[in-house]
Amino acid sequence: MAWETRADRVLVHDHRQEVTRAVQNEVTRAKRAEECPEPELLRLAADILQQVVQQGANGY
């Protein structure tokens, strides 16, 4: 993937960190609730994928 500016790379890096934290928080929350995290993680992954596809379509 070709990036046009350093600012673009920083935005993508920050977004990836945000997504990583969100997934980690979901796993921690699921473990504390003693429930199976897989369905929640699958829903979260589907939401993230949808965002990435939409951003790609918008030229992000």
N, C-alpha and C positions, 0 to 999 in steps of 0.2 A: 504494500500500500504506500503510495507516494504522498508525503506530507508537504504542504506548501510553505508553512512557516513553523518556526519554533513554538509559537503560541498555540498552533494546532496540536502539536505533540504534547504540550503541557496540558491542554484541555482534555485530550484523550487519556493521558496518564492519570489526571485527577479523577476522571469519570471511572476508570478501571479501579482505582483505589476505593472510590465510593461504593462500587458494586461489590468489591471484595468484603468491605466492612458490612454491607447489608447482608450478604450471605453468611458471614461469620455470626452476626447478631441473630439471624434466624436459626442457625444451628444451635447456638447457645440457648436461645429461648425454648426451642423444642426439647432440648435435653433437660432443661429445668422443669419443664412441664411433664416430663416422662412420657412423651408421645413420640411416635415415629416421625422423623423429620423429612423423609423422602417425599411425601405428597406436597408439603409446603415448599421444599426446595425445587421440585419440578415446576410448581406454579411460578415461583420466583424466577427460575431459569427461562420459562416461557415468556414472562413479562420482559425480562432483560433482552431476550432475542427479538421480541417485537419492537422494543425501543431501538435496538441496533439497526434493524431493517428499516424502520421509519427514518432514522437519522441518515442512513445510507441513501435512501430515496430523496432526502432533502439536501444531499450533498455535504453532510457534516463530516 
